[in-house]
Amino acid sequence: MSLQSSIASLREDRASYSNELKIPSQAVPMTFVHGAEVRVALGGSDRPMLLLPVSSEDLRQKLPDTDGLAMEFAQYKGAKSPTGYFIQVSNTEDSLESVFLDLVENICSRIRMGEGSYFALVRAIEEFRHLLSKSRAPIDRTRIIGLFGELLFLRRVLESNPSAVEYWTGPQGARRDFLFPGAAFEVKASEQSTGRRIVIHSLAQLDSDDSDNLCVVFYRLEDSPGKGLKVGELVADIRSLLASCELFEEKLKAVGFDSRTEETWNCISWTLLEENLYQVEEGFPRIVASSFIGGVPVGVSGVNYQVDLDVADDYSVSFELLGSWLKK
Protein backbone atom coordinates (compact mmCIF):
# COMPACT_ATOMS: atom_id res chain seq x y z
CA MET A 1 0.00 0.00 0.00
CA SER A 2 1.36 3.46 -0.90
CA LEU A 3 1.87 6.13 1.75
CA GLN A 4 -0.91 8.18 0.14
CA SER A 5 -3.27 5.20 0.40
CA SER A 6 -2.28 4.61 4.02
CA ILE A 7 -3.09 8.22 4.95
CA ALA A 8 -6.40 8.01 3.09
CA SER A 9 -7.31 4.81 5.00
CA LEU A 10 -6.49 6.43 8.34
CA ARG A 11 -8.68 9.41 7.51
CA GLU A 12 -11.60 7.26 6.40
CA ASP A 13 -11.63 5.04 9.48
CA ARG A 14 -9.66 6.55 12.35
CA ALA A 15 -11.05 4.24 15.05
CA SER A 16 -10.01 0.94 13.50
CA TYR A 17 -6.37 2.07 13.27
CA SER A 18 -6.08 3.49 16.82
CA ASN A 19 -5.50 0.28 18.80
CA GLU A 20 -1.72 0.09 18.56
CA LEU A 21 -0.62 3.60 19.60
CA LYS A 22 -3.91 5.06 20.79
CA ILE A 23 -3.79 7.32 17.73
CA PRO A 24 -4.66 6.47 14.10
CA SER A 25 -1.52 4.86 12.68
CA GLN A 26 -0.30 2.17 10.30
CA ALA A 27 3.00 0.38 10.01
CA VAL A 28 5.06 1.13 6.93
CA PRO A 29 5.53 -2.30 5.30
CA MET A 30 8.97 -3.93 5.70
CA THR A 31 10.41 -0.88 7.48
CA PHE A 32 11.93 -1.53 10.92
CA VAL A 33 14.46 0.05 13.26
CA HIS A 34 15.95 -2.44 15.75
CA GLY A 35 12.89 -4.64 15.22
CA ALA A 36 10.37 -1.84 15.86
CA GLU A 37 7.95 -0.69 13.19
CA VAL A 38 8.18 2.67 11.45
CA ARG A 39 4.64 4.06 11.30
CA VAL A 40 2.63 6.77 9.59
CA ALA A 41 -0.06 8.43 11.69
CA LEU A 42 -2.54 11.28 11.83
CA GLY A 43 -1.94 14.33 14.00
CA GLY A 44 -3.94 17.49 14.56
CA SER A 45 -6.29 18.54 11.74
CA ASP A 46 -5.71 15.07 10.22
CA ARG A 47 -2.26 16.05 9.04
CA PRO A 48 0.11 13.15 8.35
CA MET A 49 2.97 12.27 10.71
CA LEU A 50 5.91 9.91 10.54
CA LEU A 51 6.87 7.99 13.69
CA LEU A 52 10.47 6.77 13.74
CA PRO A 53 11.43 4.40 16.59
CA VAL A 54 14.54 5.62 18.43
CA SER A 55 17.11 4.33 20.86
CA SER A 56 18.27 6.02 24.07
CA GLU A 57 21.30 7.30 22.13
CA ASP A 58 19.04 8.98 19.53
CA LEU A 59 17.23 10.82 22.32
CA ARG A 60 20.41 12.84 22.96
CA GLN A 61 20.56 14.12 19.37
CA LYS A 62 19.45 17.58 18.30
CA LEU A 63 16.58 17.42 15.82
CA PRO A 64 16.81 19.48 12.59
CA ASP A 65 15.00 22.82 12.30
CA THR A 66 13.13 22.91 8.99
CA ASP A 67 10.32 25.09 7.64
CA GLY A 68 7.13 23.13 6.98
CA LEU A 69 7.99 20.37 9.49
CA ALA A 70 7.52 19.97 13.24
CA MET A 71 9.81 17.44 14.96
CA GLU A 72 9.95 16.21 18.53
CA PHE A 73 10.62 13.12 20.59
CA ALA A 74 7.36 11.48 21.62
CA GLN A 75 6.33 8.41 23.61
CA TYR A 76 3.27 6.27 22.91
CA LYS A 77 2.12 3.54 25.29
CA GLY A 78 1.61 0.14 23.78
CA ALA A 79 4.06 0.69 20.93
CA LYS A 80 6.07 -2.29 19.70
CA SER A 81 9.38 -0.64 20.54
CA PRO A 82 12.01 -1.40 23.21
CA THR A 83 11.71 2.14 24.53
CA GLY A 84 8.32 3.32 23.25
CA TYR A 85 9.98 6.52 22.03
CA PHE A 86 9.78 7.94 18.52
CA ILE A 87 10.96 10.88 16.52
CA GLN A 88 7.61 12.37 15.56
CA VAL A 89 7.82 14.25 12.26
CA SER A 90 4.70 16.24 11.34
CA ASN A 91 3.63 18.13 8.25
CA THR A 92 2.56 21.67 9.23
CA GLU A 93 1.31 22.97 5.88
CA ASP A 94 -1.58 21.34 4.02
CA SER A 95 -0.30 22.59 0.66
CA LEU A 96 2.95 20.66 1.18
CA GLU A 97 1.44 17.25 1.92
CA SER A 98 2.66 15.67 -1.32
CA VAL A 99 6.18 16.97 -0.65
CA PHE A 100 6.01 15.66 2.91
CA LEU A 101 5.02 12.18 1.72
CA ASP A 102 7.91 12.21 -0.77
CA LEU A 103 10.23 13.02 2.15
CA VAL A 104 8.72 10.21 4.23
CA GLU A 105 9.27 7.73 1.40
CA ASN A 106 12.89 8.87 1.14
CA ILE A 107 13.43 8.36 4.88
CA CYS A 108 11.79 4.92 4.85
CA SER A 109 13.86 3.86 1.86
CA ARG A 110 17.04 4.80 3.75
CA ILE A 111 15.91 2.81 6.79
CA ARG A 112 15.24 -0.24 4.61
CA MET A 113 18.83 0.13 3.38
CA GLY A 114 20.07 -0.09 6.97
CA GLU A 115 20.27 3.50 8.21
CA GLY A 116 19.03 4.38 11.70
CA SER A 117 16.08 6.70 12.33
CA TYR A 118 18.02 9.84 13.19
CA PHE A 119 20.54 9.73 10.37
CA ALA A 120 17.93 8.68 7.79
CA LEU A 121 15.88 11.73 8.79
CA VAL A 122 18.79 14.18 8.72
CA ARG A 123 20.22 12.97 5.42
CA ALA A 124 16.84 12.89 3.68
CA ILE A 125 16.16 16.48 4.75
CA GLU A 126 19.60 17.57 3.53
CA GLU A 127 18.93 15.93 0.15
CA PHE A 128 15.53 17.61 -0.17
CA ARG A 129 17.04 20.99 0.69
CA HIS A 130 19.56 20.49 -2.07
CA LEU A 131 16.90 19.49 -4.59
CA LEU A 132 14.70 22.45 -3.63
CA SER A 133 17.56 24.90 -3.95
CA LYS A 134 18.24 23.60 -7.48
CA SER A 135 14.55 23.92 -8.41
CA ARG A 136 14.51 27.58 -7.41
CA ALA A 137 16.51 28.80 -10.38
CA PRO A 138 15.27 32.20 -11.59
CA ILE A 139 12.19 32.05 -13.81
CA ASP A 140 12.21 34.18 -16.95
CA ARG A 141 10.41 37.48 -16.37
CA THR A 142 8.27 37.05 -19.48
CA ARG A 143 6.94 33.73 -18.11
CA ILE A 144 6.05 35.37 -14.80
CA ILE A 145 4.23 38.29 -16.39
CA GLY A 146 2.46 35.91 -18.79
CA LEU A 147 1.11 33.77 -15.95
CA PHE A 148 0.22 36.88 -13.95
CA GLY A 149 -1.92 38.18 -16.82
CA GLU A 150 -3.73 34.87 -17.31
CA LEU A 151 -4.45 34.62 -13.58
CA LEU A 152 -5.79 38.18 -13.54
CA PHE A 153 -8.22 37.26 -16.30
CA LEU A 154 -9.12 33.92 -14.71
CA ARG A 155 -10.00 35.65 -11.44
CA ARG A 156 -12.27 38.04 -13.33
CA VAL A 157 -14.10 35.45 -15.44
CA LEU A 158 -14.76 33.21 -12.44
CA GLU A 159 -17.32 35.83 -11.44
CA SER A 160 -19.34 34.98 -14.57
CA ASN A 161 -18.49 31.30 -14.96
CA PRO A 162 -17.57 29.21 -11.88
CA SER A 163 -16.21 26.53 -14.24
CA ALA A 164 -13.78 28.92 -15.93
CA VAL A 165 -10.71 26.87 -14.90
CA GLU A 166 -11.88 24.14 -17.29
CA TYR A 167 -11.52 26.58 -20.20
CA TRP A 168 -8.07 27.88 -19.22
CA THR A 169 -6.09 26.25 -22.02
CA GLY A 170 -2.84 28.25 -21.87
CA PRO A 171 -1.06 25.81 -19.52
CA GLN A 172 -1.49 23.01 -22.07
CA GLY A 173 0.27 25.06 -24.76
CA ALA A 174 -2.95 25.42 -26.76
CA ARG A 175 -3.48 28.07 -29.41
CA ARG A 176 -5.74 30.04 -27.07
CA ASP A 177 -5.13 31.15 -23.49
CA PHE A 178 -8.85 30.62 -22.81
CA LEU A 179 -11.32 28.79 -25.03
CA PHE A 180 -14.95 28.91 -23.87
CA PRO A 181 -17.85 27.48 -25.92
CA GLY A 182 -18.88 31.01 -26.96
CA ALA A 183 -15.62 32.96 -26.90
CA ALA A 184 -11.83 32.67 -27.04
CA PHE A 185 -9.34 35.00 -25.37
CA GLU A 186 -5.70 35.89 -25.86
CA VAL A 187 -4.28 37.56 -22.75
CA LYS A 188 -1.40 40.00 -23.16
CA ALA A 189 0.25 41.64 -20.14
CA SER A 190 2.82 44.39 -20.66
CA GLU A 191 5.14 46.58 -18.60
CA GLN A 192 5.35 49.22 -21.34
CA SER A 193 5.03 52.72 -19.93
CA THR A 194 3.54 53.99 -23.21
CA GLY A 195 1.82 52.40 -26.17
CA ARG A 196 -0.06 49.12 -26.40
CA ARG A 197 2.15 46.94 -28.57
CA ILE A 198 1.70 43.19 -28.25
CA VAL A 199 3.56 40.29 -29.83
CA ILE A 200 1.63 37.62 -31.74
CA HIS A 201 3.41 34.29 -32.01
CA SER A 202 1.74 32.59 -34.97
CA LEU A 203 -0.55 33.14 -37.91
CA ALA A 204 -3.22 31.12 -36.10
CA GLN A 205 -3.22 33.06 -32.82
CA LEU A 206 -5.59 35.80 -34.03
CA ASP A 207 -7.48 33.65 -36.52
CA SER A 208 -11.10 33.48 -35.35
CA ASP A 209 -11.93 30.23 -37.13
CA ASP A 210 -12.66 28.29 -33.92
CA SER A 211 -14.82 30.72 -31.95
CA ASP A 212 -17.90 32.91 -32.24
CA ASN A 213 -16.01 35.71 -30.47
CA LEU A 214 -12.25 36.08 -30.40
CA CYS A 215 -10.87 38.75 -28.07
CA VAL A 216 -7.54 40.18 -26.97
CA VAL A 217 -7.23 41.17 -23.31
CA PHE A 218 -4.56 43.79 -22.64
CA TYR A 219 -3.16 44.55 -19.18
CA ARG A 220 -0.67 47.33 -18.51
CA LEU A 221 1.30 46.58 -15.35
CA GLU A 222 3.76 48.56 -13.28
CA ASP A 223 6.50 46.95 -11.19
CA SER A 224 5.60 47.97 -7.63
CA PRO A 225 7.98 46.43 -5.05
CA GLY A 226 6.46 46.16 -1.61
CA LYS A 227 2.94 47.18 -2.52
CA GLY A 228 1.86 45.40 -5.69
CA LEU A 229 0.28 42.00 -6.26
CA LYS A 230 2.31 38.82 -6.71
CA VAL A 231 1.53 35.65 -8.65
CA GLY A 232 1.10 33.69 -5.42
CA GLU A 233 -1.44 36.17 -4.10
CA LEU A 234 -3.51 35.83 -7.27
CA VAL A 235 -3.31 32.06 -6.91
CA ALA A 236 -4.61 32.33 -3.33
CA ASP A 237 -7.47 34.58 -4.46
CA ILE A 238 -8.51 32.07 -7.13
CA ARG A 239 -8.30 29.11 -4.74
CA SER A 240 -10.72 30.93 -2.44
CA LEU A 241 -13.24 31.20 -5.29
CA LEU A 242 -13.18 27.52 -6.24
CA ALA A 243 -15.28 24.72 -4.81
CA SER A 244 -12.51 22.29 -5.80
CA CYS A 245 -8.90 23.27 -6.55
CA GLU A 246 -7.73 19.96 -8.03
CA LEU A 247 -7.91 20.98 -11.71
CA PHE A 248 -6.50 24.42 -10.95
CA GLU A 249 -3.50 22.87 -9.18
CA GLU A 250 -2.91 20.53 -12.13
CA LYS A 251 -2.81 23.47 -14.52
CA LEU A 252 -0.52 25.48 -12.24
CA LYS A 253 1.81 22.50 -12.10
CA ALA A 254 1.80 22.34 -15.91
CA VAL A 255 3.28 25.86 -16.07
CA GLY A 256 5.81 25.08 -13.34
CA PHE A 257 4.09 26.70 -10.36
CA ASP A 258 3.91 24.60 -7.19
CA SER A 259 4.93 24.76 -3.53
CA ARG A 260 8.57 24.16 -4.43
CA THR A 261 8.82 26.98 -6.98
CA GLU A 262 6.31 29.51 -5.63
CA GLU A 263 9.02 31.67 -4.09
CA THR A 264 10.67 32.20 -7.48
CA TRP A 265 7.35 33.16 -9.11
CA ASN A 266 6.78 35.73 -6.34
CA CYS A 267 9.92 37.75 -7.01
CA ILE A 268 7.96 40.58 -8.69
CA SER A 269 4.95 42.63 -7.54
CA TRP A 270 2.76 44.52 -9.99
CA THR A 271 0.08 47.18 -9.88
CA LEU A 272 -2.58 47.06 -12.61
CA LEU A 273 -2.64 50.42 -14.43
CA GLU A 274 -4.88 49.66 -17.39
CA GLU A 275 -7.06 46.89 -18.80
CA ASN A 276 -8.70 46.77 -22.20
CA LEU A 277 -10.74 44.24 -24.14
CA TYR A 278 -10.68 44.10 -27.95
CA GLN A 279 -12.90 42.00 -30.21
CA VAL A 280 -10.98 40.55 -33.13
CA GLU A 281 -13.06 40.74 -36.31
CA GLU A 282 -12.71 41.83 -39.92
CA GLY A 283 -10.44 44.87 -40.09
CA PHE A 284 -8.61 44.22 -36.82
CA PRO A 285 -4.82 44.62 -37.32
CA ARG A 286 -3.55 41.07 -37.71
CA ILE A 287 -1.89 38.59 -40.04
CA VAL A 288 -3.61 35.25 -40.62
CA ALA A 289 -3.34 32.56 -43.26
CA SER A 290 -6.05 34.19 -45.35
CA SER A 291 -3.98 37.39 -45.50
CA PHE A 292 -1.92 35.72 -48.24
CA ILE A 293 -3.29 35.33 -51.75
CA GLY A 294 -3.10 31.63 -52.47
CA GLY A 295 -2.34 30.80 -48.85
CA VAL A 296 0.82 30.94 -46.77
CA PRO A 297 3.93 30.77 -48.98
CA VAL A 298 5.59 27.37 -49.03
CA GLY A 299 8.48 27.25 -46.57
CA VAL A 300 7.18 30.08 -44.35
CA SER A 301 6.64 29.16 -40.68
CA GLY A 302 7.24 30.45 -37.17
CA VAL A 303 5.76 33.87 -37.94
CA ASN A 304 5.96 36.39 -35.08
CA TYR A 305 4.75 39.96 -35.46
CA GLN A 306 3.68 42.99 -33.44
CA VAL A 307 0.23 44.56 -33.24
CA ASP A 308 -0.19 48.17 -32.13
CA LEU A 309 -3.48 48.24 -30.23
CA ASP A 310 -3.45 52.05 -30.30
CA VAL A 311 -4.85 51.74 -33.84
CA ALA A 312 -7.51 49.22 -32.74
CA ASP A 313 -9.70 51.54 -30.67
CA ASP A 314 -12.66 50.86 -32.97
CA TYR A 315 -12.57 47.24 -31.78
CA SER A 316 -12.49 48.03 -28.07
CA VAL A 317 -15.47 46.53 -26.18
CA SER A 318 -16.71 46.57 -22.60
CA PHE A 319 -15.81 43.88 -20.10
CA GLU A 320 -19.54 43.79 -19.34
CA LEU A 321 -19.95 41.59 -22.43
CA LEU A 322 -18.04 38.80 -20.71
CA GLY A 323 -21.05 37.63 -18.75
CA SER A 324 -23.13 36.88 -21.84
CA TRP A 325 -20.26 35.36 -23.81
CA LEU A 326 -19.08 33.04 -21.04
CA LYS A 327 -22.49 31.59 -20.35
CA LYS A 328 -23.06 30.40 -23.92
Buried (B, 14 or more C-beta within 10 A) or exposed (E): EEBEEBBEBBEEEBEEBBEBBEBBBBBBEEBBBEEBBBBBBBBEEEBBBBBBBBBEEBEEBEBBEBEBBBBEBBEBEEBBBEBBBBBBBBBBEEBBBBBBBBBBBBBBEBBBEEBBBBEBBBBBBEEBEEEBEEEEEEBEEEEBBBBBBBBBBBBBBBEBBEEBBEBBBBBEEEBBBBBBEEBBBBBBBBBEEEEBBBEBEBBBBBBBEEBEBBBBBBBBBEEBEEEBBBBBEBBEBBEEBBEEBEEBBEBBEEBBBBBBBBEBBBEBBBEBEEBBBBBBEEEBBBBBEEEEEEEBEEEEEEBEBEBEBEEBEEBEBEBEBBEEBBEE
